[in-house]
């Protein structure tokens, strides 16, 4: 049995190694370095720069901890920052991780092909190498995991010099004095937070009425206030009209409350989301069903062509690396069961709940979510109540000098489709929120109630006690 995987991001390479462990021969095609967007221009490089930003912020408030620098006194000491050195460190991290993936793929059952893939027929894929050479691979099953690419607003000046995507901004060797970020989603806010720590004057323009439009509105508003205290200027309900270059400056014009306003910057980051990377696959040629939002699949990741599956960003759902990995596992489980002659149900009963997905925003402070929001419960007619707590009442947060934070747990009320008290979601921001929210994700996967959370002993003093404090409000 053979499987071809198009794409070597987390979904692709982890599925390839899992398939090989089950004795399946795998062709994996990578258009560029292995690791995909997540490793090379997404999750990992941004987190590397987040660490640089975290170190800088710690140094700036060092005096509160009795630490001073020679020749400097008082708060907010001058911190010298070498952007080129930070990028060099980031590249070293990426190289180390790429090396690890390449080692994993050195399996006798895995054949790595570097190049751009396109379908010849429903079982055959052509690979065009960077040098222009062509080869074809045929297999029993095919899995598409080509990820996504940065989207751009269709406005004048969107391709002007100095207008960057999330790929180009990672390679800047100097910190821009003024940075304008178009889009207050996850990508936009993370870079806004990073470059504010690096010393940039940062302006963020968001079309929607709140930042993080798909997140809990209460949490988003509180996070906006927190970022504002750090000096990040955020304008919501701002409709960007154009970008123009005047010498070394870029002018971004936008409409707010029927008035035209402008922001002047040295660099502009276009962070208005991502779109599925389907352009070069030749999907129409084989009759595979897709829309502008991505490839259409069932809950087992199967497309309208039964032996072809699609996972990750290419499906246009939650564009997260960990989602792609587990969707790959679901698709592989389906293939293995089918190979064994089993009657495969949809969705497959493999224990993976793709409706419970934790997500994080690595701003300073961090934000993290899992499950339903309060607004979603209202829209779906689900009886629910919200339990809240604050980091300023948490001993560990205060000892860390990280009092800015908030936690909201959404639990089911009486008379709905869920058992009373069942945990439906958690929305928080504050130090290490990305780590803390995973506890709620684990409980949700076991349909736990807030009463059960309340009986779990939490170590003291820890940040995770914010969950226990919220649970005790029930």
N, C-alpha and C positions, 0 to 999 in steps of 0.2 A: 504494500500500500504506500502511495506517495502523496505528499502534500506540498503545495507551493504557497509560500507566504510572501505577499508583496508589501514590503515595509519592515524595517528593522528597529522600530521604536520599542518601548516597553511591551506593548501588546504583541508585536511581532516576534522579538527575540525570545521573550519568556515562553511564548507558545511553542516556538521552534524547539527549545531545549526540553520542554515538557513532552512534546510529541516524540522526540528522539528517545527519551527515556522509556516510552511505551513501544519502541521498536518501529516507529514510522519514519520512513526516509523523507527528508525535508529539503526543499530548495527555498532559500530565503533571499529575497532581492532587496537591496538597499540603494536608494538613490542618494548617495552621499555617505558620510561617516555613519557607522552603526550607532544606535542609541536614539535616532530620530530627533524630533523637535525637543522633546523633554530634556534629553541630555545635552544636546549641542546648542540650542538657542532658546531654551524655555526654563523648565523647573530648576534644573541644577545650576546653570550659570547665574540665574537671578538669586538663588539662595546663597550662592557664594558671595555675591555682592551685598546681599542682606547682612551677611556676617561682618563684612567690612563696615557697613553702616552701624551695626550694633556696637562694634568696638569703639567707633568714633563717639557715639552717644554716651557710652559708658565713661569715656575719657572726659567728655564735656561736663559730666556731673560728678567727677571724681572727688571734688572738694567736699561734697556732702558725706563722703565716706572717710574723710581725713587724709585724702591723698592729694598732694600738690606736686607741681612740676617745677624744676629748678628755674628760678628767675621769674616765675609767674605766681600770682596770688589771686584769690577771689574766685567767683564762679565763672563758668564758660571760658576756660583757658583756650588760647589759640592752639588749634590742632592742625598740623601740617599733614596733607593727604596727597599721596602719589597715585593718581588714577591709573597710570600705565602699570605700576607695580600691582595694583589690585587686579587688573585685567590679566597680567601674567600669572598671578596666583590662580585666578579662575580657570585659565587655560590648562594649568597643571592638574587641577582637579578633574577637568573634563578628560584629559589624556589618560589619567589613571583609570577612570571609570570605563572609558572606551576600551582600554586594554583588557579590563576584566570581562567585558562583553565578548570581545574577540576571542578570548581564551575559552569562554563557554561555548562559542560556536565552532570551536575546533573539535568537532565530534564527527566520527566516521559516517554518521547518518545525516549530517547537516552539510549542505553545499551552499556557500555564500557567493552570491553574484552581485557585483557592484554595477549599477546602471539604472536607467529609467525603464520602467515596465509598461507594456501595453498589450492588450489582448489580441491574439491572432484568431483564436476561436475559443469556445467555452472550456476547453481543456488545455490550451496552449498559450503561453505568454512569451512575448519577445522582449529581450533585454538589450537595450542599447547602451554600450559602455561610454564613459566620458570621452574616450578616444574615437568613438563613432562605430566601433565594431558591434556586430549583432549576433546574438545567440538565441535559441529558443529552448524553453523547458516545458515539458508536458507532465501532467500529474492527474491522479484520480480526484483529488480535492484541491480547491484553491481558497485561500483566505486573504482578503484585501484589508490592509492595515496601513494605508498611506498617509494617515493623519490629516493635518489641516495646514493652511497658509494664512498669513496675516491679511485681513480685509482692509479696505481703504475707503474713505468717503469720496463719492464722485463729485468733487468740488474743484474749482480752479486752483491750481497751485499744489495739488496733492502730491506731485512728483518734484517739487522744487528742491533745489540743493539745500540740505539741512533738515529736510523732513524725513524722519527716521521711522523704521518699524522696530519691533522688539528684537529683531536680529541685529540691525546695525548699531543700535544704542549700546549693545553689549560689548562692542569693540572700540568705543570712544577712548581715546588716550588722554583727553583733558576733560575736566568738569565744566560744562557750560555754565556761564554766569546766570543765564535766564533760560528756563526750560518750560515750554508749554506742552501739556499733555492733553490730547483730545481723546476723551473717553475715561470714565471713572468706574470701569469694571475692575476685575482682578489685576490684569496686566498693567493697566494705567496707574492704579493706585500703588502697586508695588514699586514701580519705577519712580513715581512721584515721591514716595517715602524714602527710597534709596538715595535719590539725588538731592533731596532736601538735606539729608544727613551729610552728604558729600559737600554741601555748601551752595547748591544752586537755589536761586529764587524760582519757586515752582508755582505755576498756575495750572489748574485742571478745569477743563470744560466738559460738561456732561449734558447730553440732550434730554435725558429723563429728569424727573423731578427729584430723584434721590440718587445718591451714589449706590453702587452695587445693586442694580435694579432687580435682580432675581433673589436678593437676600432679604432677610427679615427687616422691615422698614424701621422698626424701633432701634435695632442694633446698628443699622446703617447710619441713622441720624446721629447716634451717639459717637460712632466712629468718625463721622465727618467733623463733629465738634472737636474730637481729640486731635485729628490731623490738623485742624485749623489752629489749635493752640501751638502746634509746632511751626506755624508760619506758612502752611500750604494753603494757597488761595483756591478755593473750590467754588465754581459757578455751576449750578444745576439749572435745568430748563434753558440751556444755552444751545442755540442752533447755529453751528459753524457754517459760514457762508463761503469763505475763501482764505487762501494763504498766498501771500505775495512776498517776494524777496526784494529788499532795498539795501543794496550794499552788503554789509555783513549781518543785517538784521532780517528777521522774518516777522511779518505782521499777520496775525490771525484775526479775521473779522467774524463776529457772531451776532446773532439777534437774541435779545432777552427783553421780554415785556414790550415787544414792538419797537425797541430801540436798538440801533446798531452800535456795538461796542467793539473795541479791539484790544488785543494783547500783543505786545512786542517781545520777541524772544530771540535767543541765539540759535536754539534748536527746537524743533517741534517733534513730539512723538505721536505717531498715529496709532492709537490703541483702541480701535472701535470693534474689536472682536476678531474672530477667525472664521474661515470658510473651508468646507471639505476639499481636500486635494484630489479632485477627480479628473482634472482637465486632460491629462495625457493618457488616461487608461484605455480609451477607445471602448467605453462601456456600451454605447449605442450599437456598435458593430455586432455584439453578441446578444443584444436584447435584454441586458440587465437593467432592472428598474431602479431609477434614481430621480431625485428632485434637486432643485437648487440647495436644499438643506442637507442633502447627502443621500447615500445608498439606502434603499428601503430593505429592512430585514424583519423577520419575526423575532420572538423573544429568545430564540436559540441562535440568533445571529445569521440565520439562513436567508439568502436572497431568493428571488423568484426562480433562479436557476439552482436546483436542489443541491448540487455539489459545490456551490460557491457560497462562501460566508464573508461577512464584513464585520469588522470590529473597530472600536475606538472612534476618534474624531470624524472619520469618514462617514459615520452614520449620522452625524450632526446632532447628537444628544448632548450629554454632559461631557465636555471636552477636557477630560482629566486622564492623566497617565494611568492611575490606578484603576479607573473604569475600563480602559482598554485592556489592561492585564486580565481582569476578571471576565470581561467579555470574551477574551481569547480562551480562557479556561472553559467557559460555557460552550463555546463553539467546538473546542477540542473534545470535550466530554460527549457532545452530540455525535461527532464523527466516530469516536471510539465505540460508542454504543451501537451506532449504525453498522460499523464493521463487524460487530459481534452478532448482528442479526436481531437486535432488540427492537421493539416497537417504541420509537422515541416520542415522548410526549413533548408538548410545547405549552408553557415553558418546562424545561427539563427539571426534574426533581433532584438537583445536585447539591442543594443546601446553600447555594449562592443567592442572596437577595439583592438584586441590582437596583432595587428601589431605596435601599439604605446606603447612601454614599456620603461619607464625610468629605468636606472640602475646606480649604484654608486660604487665607489671604495674608501674605507675609509682609504686611505693613508694620509700622512701629507705632502703637502696639498691634500684635497679630489679631486676626479675626478668624473664626472657624464656625462651621455650621454642619448640621446633619439633620435630615428628616424634614418634616413639614413646618412651615411658618404659621404664625397666628393668622395672617391674612389668608393663607391657603385653606386653613380649617374653616374659616368663615365662608369662603367662596364655595367650598365643597359641602357645606352644611354639617360639618363634624363638630359636635359639642366638645369644647376644649377650654382649658384654663391655663394660665401662665404663672410660673413660679420664678421669682427673680432673686438675684443676689449681686453683691458688688465687691470688687477686688479691694476697695478701700477698707472693708471690714475683715480682710483676710490677713492673718499674721505674717505668713510667708511673703505675700505681695508687699506689705509695708516694710518688712526687713530688707527686701530687694530694692526698695524705693520705686516700686511699680504699682502705685495705687489706682491707676487709671484702667478700669476694666468693668465688665458687666456680663452677667450670665442670665439667660432666660431658658427655662425648660418648658416645653409645651406638652401637656398631658391630656388624655381623653377625659371627657366628662361623662355624665350619666346618659343612657339612652341612645347611644350611637352604635356604629359598627365595631368599635373597639371596646375592650373591657375597661371599666372605669379605672382611671389612674394609669393606664398604659402610656408609656413614654412615646410621644410621637415626633419629637424633635428637640434640638438644642441649638441655641444661637448665642454666641459670645464673642467678646473681644477682650484682650488683655494679655499679659505675659504668658507665653507657652500655651495659648488657646488651642493651637493646632494639635498639640499632644493631649490636652485634657479632653477634648471633645470625643476622642476615640473611645473613652470609657462609655459614653452614652451610645455610640454606635454599636458597641458590643452588647449592651443591655437591650437595645432595640432589636437586634438580631435574635434575641431570645424572648421577645415580647414582654419584657419586664415592666413592672409598674413602678411608679415613683415611691410607693410604700416599700417595695423591695430595695430600691436604691437607698432609702433612708436607713435600712438595717445593715448596710455594708459598712464595716469599719474602715475609715480612711486614716492614713497616717497623718500625724500632726507634728509640726506645721507643714502643710503642703498646699500648693495652689489648687489642687483638685478638690480641696474642701469647699470651694465655691459651689460645686455641684451638690454637696451634702447640705450646705446652708440653704440653697434654693429648695431642695427636696423637703427640708423641714418646714417650709412655708405651707405645705399641703395641709 
